[in-house]
Amino acid sequence: MIELDVRAELERLAPYAATGDEDAVEEVLRIAHPLVHRYCTTRLESVDHPHATADDVTQDVCLALMTALRTYENRGKSLLSFIFGIAAHKVSDARRRATRLSTPTARSATAHHVVDVEDGPEHHVLRRELRGEMGELVDTLPVRHQQILFMRIIVGMTAEQTARVLDTTPGAVRVAQHRALSHLRSRIGRGPAR
């Protein structure tokens, strides 16, 4: 789970990093890297493309963060929220790039049906395809909703913890989570918007 001390430490370091303090920039990257890597791994696990690995996208996020820190100003958005915003954009870019560069494959109509319990190659393919479809659906959400779902469902943070990280209220987190899940439910079976 993301410790709230991490958020406080990032907020403490942000002004120093913005002035170009190399030690502060290095510390921000050290703290952010495992969080970003976990986020990228989770969001890209269904993408099977050599240009869309979690390690590569994490590196892209850290490079973008290093550049963005020079101009970062706290305008009511925590640095951690800012970092997850960069990560969400880089993951979306990587997923789009992987889709464009991969050869088109016919989607199996059975992907939406219950598959045999055996863990054979067909099962792995169907499971990967379903994860890919879910990832594409999540990409249709606003970045803020993606962040909330990641923190609440993947990381396991409470609404109160998520609200503190994103500088909002627990009620707003719950409402956004409900809207995001409702949006996903409404799109299941229809696929992502093209």
ABEGO torsion letter per residue (X at the ends): XBBAAAAAAAAAAAAAAAAGBAAAAAAAAAAAAAAAAAAAAAAAAABBBAAABAAAAAAAAAAAAAAAAAABBBAGBBAAAAAAAAAAAAAAAAAAAAAAABBBBBBBAAAABBBBABBBAAAAAAAAAAAAAAAAAAAABBAAAAAAAAAAAAAGBBAAAAAAAAGBBAAAAAAAAAAAAAAAAAABGAEBBX
